[in-house]
Amino acid sequence: MRIVTFKLSEAALEEIDRLVREGKYASRSEFIRIAVYEKLQRERSSGSIERPLASQHQRSKYIVRVLKVEDTS
């Protein structure tokens, strides 16, 4: 996995942090990874991107793996 740096508005970051505090996501990183994955999936569905995404099962395994790593910290 690669590290990517980008800017977000303070309002967007506060919303992400609220969702993390509520336990809906394990971290900011998890939220952003899922958001990017879902956006790419929509683009692929619309035909904008040709390469298929991993199956839902593979995505679920990835997210569970991330959660386990972050939960042990």
N, C-alpha and C positions, 0 to 999 in steps of 0.2 A: 504494500500500500504506500502511496506517496503522500507527502504533506503538501497542502495547497493553502496559500494565504490569500485572503480577500477581505474586502470591507463590507460591513453591513450597517444599516442605520441603527441608532441607539434604540429606537422603538422596536425594530425587528428583533434585535438581540434580547431586549426585555421580554418580548413575547416567548421567544425560545427558552429563556431562563425560567419563565413561569411554568411552561410545560414540563421542563426538567424537574423543577421543584415539586410539581404535582405528581411526579412519578410516571408520566406518560412516555418519557424517554430517559435513558440512562445518562445522557450527556448531550452537550451542544453538538459534539461531533456526530453522535448517533443520529440526532435529528437532521443534521445537514446531509449526511450520507443517504438517509432514507429519502429526503426531499429531492436530492439530485437523482437518485435511482428512479423514483416515481416520475420525475419530469422526463428522463430519458425513455422510460417505458411508454409514456404518452406520445413522445415524438416518434418512437418506433411504430406505435400503433397507427399513427396518422400517415406513415410512409415517409416521414422526413429523414429517418435513419433506417438503413437496411439491416444491419446486424441485429439478430435477436438477443434479448436479455436472457440471463439465467432464469431457469424455471422458478416458480414461487417456492418450491421446496428448497432449492439451492439458496435462494435469497433468505429464507427463514433460517437455514443453518448458519449463514453468514451473520445474521443479526444476533442469533443466540450466542455464537462464538464471541462476538464483540461484547455482549452483555456480560458473559462469564468473565472475560478478561477485566472489564471495568469493575465488576462487582468484587473481585478479589483484591483490588488496590486499596 
